[in-house]
Amino acid sequence: MHMCSRWTPALLLTTALFGVPSTISNAETRSGTIGVAASITPSAERGTGTAFQTLTPGSELHANETVRTGDAGKADLVFVDRTNLTVGPTSEVKLDKFVYDPVGNKGKVVIQATRGAFRFATGTQDHSAYQLNTPYGSLGVRGTAFTCEVKPKEQKRQITGCDIKCTVEQGEVEATTRGGNKRSVHAGQTFCLAGENISVASAAGPPPPSGPPGGGGPGGGGCPPQSGTPTCIQ
């Protein structure tokens, strides 16, 4: 059985949410609140453990909560530091850690993306504050807006498929595999993380291989050119 999805502008979730200053101001004044849901397309919910409740526009968000969406769901989330996170359909993210330091460099925003599609845009804190983790590796964020799709852990990847596929819109992302292989990806580039291989594509042509010896090339578990082609997960 195969599940295929095409990397289209609709999937890139390019909604921007900077037009809600009054909501953010209210969120900052309430103890334990790290942000709010700016808009919701049913269905979406938030919670911890097995206790979940429906997410509605204006719902407060807290550290350690998980946000997940249904087959047609989408959640636009705005945090007190102006970080924007749009969670696409059939997706799940955990707001793992949020420390707000508006004037220094001690802030920390850590998000666990378990599965699905999302768009992330950093807020006003120091660029080193932001990190996104997945079951397959982590993304260091450097003043950046980017979109990603994360393969569900329970699904097998074809040899030419991606565990994580991201397009960097602005700034820079440092992708790191679970084994420690790293690669910097810049605005206008798309990268595919597959096992310990990281391959990067741009409008100029196919991605060059990156990773341990023997990986990334033909037959080595790397990714094909991603522009305009579907990503298939077996």
C-alpha positions as CSV (number, residue, x, y, z in Angstrom):
1,M,0.0,0.0,0.0
2,H,1.4,3.4,-1.0
3,M,0.6,6.9,0.2
4,C,1.8,9.6,-2.2
5,S,1.7,13.4,-1.7
6,R,2.7,16.1,-4.2
7,W,4.8,19.0,-2.9
8,T,2.5,21.8,-4.0
9,P,2.0,25.4,-2.9
10,A,-1.1,24.3,-1.0
11,L,1.0,21.9,1.0
12,L,3.6,24.5,1.7
13,L,1.2,26.2,4.0
14,T,2.4,29.7,3.3
15,T,0.0,31.5,5.6
16,A,1.6,34.3,7.6
17,L,0.1,35.3,11.0
18,F,1.8,38.5,12.1
19,G,-1.5,40.5,12.2
20,V,-2.6,39.5,15.7
21,P,-0.7,41.8,18.1
22,S,-3.6,42.2,20.6
23,T,-3.9,38.4,21.0
24,I,-0.2,38.1,21.6
25,S,-0.2,40.9,24.2
26,N,-3.0,39.1,26.1
27,A,-1.1,35.8,26.0
28,E,2.0,37.4,27.5
29,T,0.1,38.5,30.6
30,R,-1.2,35.1,31.6
31,S,1.0,32.8,33.6
32,G,2.1,29.6,31.7
33,T,0.6,30.7,28.4
34,I,3.2,30.6,25.6
35,G,0.9,31.5,22.7
36,V,-2.6,31.2,21.1
37,A,-4.4,29.5,18.2
38,A,-4.9,32.3,15.7
39,S,-7.2,30.3,13.4
40,I,-8.4,26.7,13.1
41,T,-9.8,24.6,10.3
42,P,-11.6,21.7,11.9
43,S,-10.6,19.4,13.2
44,A,-7.6,20.2,15.5
45,E,-7.0,19.5,19.2
46,R,-4.4,20.0,21.9
47,G,-3.6,18.2,25.2
48,T,-1.1,16.0,27.1
49,G,-1.0,12.3,27.5
50,T,-4.5,11.0,26.6
51,A,-6.4,14.1,27.7
52,F,-7.2,16.2,24.6
53,Q,-9.7,18.9,23.8
54,T,-10.8,20.7,20.7
55,L,-8.6,23.6,19.6
56,T,-10.5,26.8,18.7
57,P,-9.4,30.3,17.7
58,G,-8.2,32.1,20.8
59,S,-7.3,28.9,22.7
60,E,-4.2,29.3,24.9
61,L,-1.2,27.1,24.3
62,H,1.2,25.8,27.0
63,A,4.6,24.1,27.0
64,N,4.5,20.3,26.8
65,E,1.2,20.3,25.0
66,T,0.7,18.3,21.8
67,V,-1.2,19.8,18.9
68,R,-2.7,17.4,16.3
69,T,-5.0,17.8,13.3
70,G,-7.5,15.6,11.5
71,D,-7.5,14.7,7.8
72,A,-8.8,18.2,6.8
73,G,-7.5,20.1,9.8
74,K,-5.1,23.0,9.9
75,A,-4.0,25.0,13.0
76,D,-2.3,28.5,12.8
77,L,-0.4,29.1,16.0
78,V,1.3,32.3,17.2
79,F,3.6,32.4,20.2
80,V,4.5,35.3,22.5
81,D,7.8,35.9,20.8
82,R,6.0,36.2,17.4
83,T,7.0,32.7,16.3
84,N,4.5,31.4,13.8
85,L,3.7,27.7,13.3
86,T,1.1,26.4,10.9
87,V,0.3,22.7,11.3
88,G,-1.1,21.0,8.3
89,P,-3.6,18.1,7.9
90,T,-3.0,14.8,9.6
91,S,-0.1,16.2,11.5
92,E,1.2,16.2,15.1
93,V,3.7,18.5,16.9
94,K,4.6,18.9,20.6
95,L,5.4,22.2,22.1
96,D,8.3,20.7,24.0
97,K,10.0,23.7,25.6
98,F,9.4,27.5,25.5
99,V,11.6,30.0,27.4
100,Y,11.1,33.6,26.4
101,D,14.0,36.0,26.8
102,P,13.1,39.1,24.8
103,V,16.4,41.0,25.5
104,G,19.0,38.3,25.9
105,N,20.2,35.0,24.5
106,K,18.8,32.6,27.1
107,G,15.6,31.9,25.3
108,K,14.7,28.4,24.1
109,V,12.0,27.2,21.7
110,V,12.0,23.4,21.1
111,I,9.3,21.8,19.0
112,Q,8.9,18.1,18.3
113,A,7.4,17.4,14.9
114,T,6.2,13.8,15.0
115,R,4.5,13.6,11.6
116,G,2.8,15.6,8.9
117,A,3.3,19.0,7.2
118,F,4.0,22.3,8.8
119,R,5.4,25.8,8.2
120,F,7.6,27.4,10.8
121,A,8.8,31.1,11.0
122,T,11.1,32.2,13.8
123,G,10.1,35.1,16.1
124,T,12.0,37.9,17.8
125,Q,14.3,35.9,20.0
126,D,18.0,35.2,19.3
127,H,18.4,32.8,16.4
128,S,20.1,30.2,18.5
129,A,16.9,29.8,20.6
130,Y,15.0,27.8,18.0
131,Q,15.3,24.0,17.4
132,L,12.9,21.5,15.7
133,N,13.3,17.8,16.5
134,T,11.8,14.9,14.5
135,P,12.1,11.1,14.9
136,Y,14.8,11.1,12.2
137,G,17.0,14.1,13.1
138,S,16.9,17.7,14.2
139,L,16.8,21.1,12.5
140,G,18.7,24.1,13.8
141,V,16.9,27.3,12.7
142,R,18.8,30.5,12.0
143,G,16.3,33.4,11.5
144,T,14.3,31.3,9.1
145,A,11.0,30.6,7.5
146,F,10.6,27.0,6.1
147,T,8.1,24.3,5.3
148,C,8.5,20.6,6.0
149,E,6.9,17.2,5.7
150,V,7.8,14.5,8.2
151,K,7.1,10.9,7.4
152,P,5.1,9.1,10.1
153,K,7.4,6.8,12.1
154,E,5.3,3.7,11.5
155,Q,5.5,3.9,7.7
156,K,8.4,2.5,5.7
157,R,10.4,4.7,3.4
158,Q,11.1,3.7,-0.2
159,I,14.8,3.7,-1.0
160,T,14.3,6.9,-3.1
161,G,12.0,8.5,-0.5
162,C,12.5,11.0,2.3
163,D,12.1,10.8,6.0
164,I,12.0,14.6,6.2
165,K,11.6,16.9,3.2
166,C,11.9,20.7,3.7
167,T,12.0,23.8,1.6
168,V,13.8,26.9,3.1
169,E,12.0,30.1,2.3
170,Q,14.3,32.5,4.2
171,G,17.5,32.3,6.2
172,E,19.2,29.0,6.9
173,V,18.5,25.6,8.4
174,E,21.1,23.2,9.7
175,A,19.8,19.6,9.2
176,T,21.4,16.9,11.5
177,T,20.7,13.2,11.2
178,R,20.4,11.0,14.3
179,G,24.0,9.8,13.6
180,G,25.4,13.3,13.6
181,N,25.7,14.0,9.9
182,K,25.1,17.7,9.3
183,R,24.4,20.0,6.3
184,S,23.4,23.6,6.0
185,V,20.5,24.5,3.7
186,H,19.8,28.0,2.5
187,A,16.9,30.0,1.2
188,G,15.6,28.7,-2.1
189,Q,16.8,25.1,-1.5
190,T,15.0,21.9,-0.7
191,F,16.6,19.1,1.3
192,C,15.7,15.5,1.8
193,L,16.9,13.6,4.9
194,A,16.8,9.8,4.4
195,G,18.5,7.8,7.1
196,E,22.0,9.2,7.4
197,N,21.9,10.9,4.0
198,I,21.1,14.6,3.4
199,S,20.7,15.7,-0.2
200,V,19.9,19.3,-1.3
201,A,18.1,20.5,-4.4
202,S,17.7,23.9,-5.9
203,A,16.1,25.3,-9.0
204,A,19.4,24.8,-10.8
205,G,19.2,21.0,-10.9
206,P,19.3,17.7,-9.0
207,P,20.7,17.4,-5.4
208,P,24.3,16.6,-4.7
209,P,24.8,13.6,-2.3
210,S,25.9,14.2,1.2
211,G,26.5,11.6,4.0
212,P,28.7,8.7,4.9
213,P,30.8,7.0,2.2
214,G,28.6,5.0,-0.2
215,G,25.4,6.9,0.7
216,G,23.4,9.5,-1.2
217,G,24.2,8.4,-4.7
218,P,22.5,5.9,-7.0
219,G,21.5,2.9,-4.9
220,G,22.9,4.5,-1.8
221,G,19.6,5.5,-0.3
222,G,19.7,9.2,-1.3
223,C,16.9,11.3,-2.7
224,P,16.0,12.2,-6.3
225,P,15.4,15.7,-7.6
226,Q,12.4,17.0,-5.7
227,S,11.1,19.8,-7.8
228,G,7.7,19.0,-9.2
229,T,7.9,15.3,-8.3
230,P,5.7,13.4,-5.8
231,T,7.0,11.9,-2.6
232,C,5.8,8.4,-2.1
233,I,5.9,6.5,1.1
234,Q,5.4,2.7,1.1
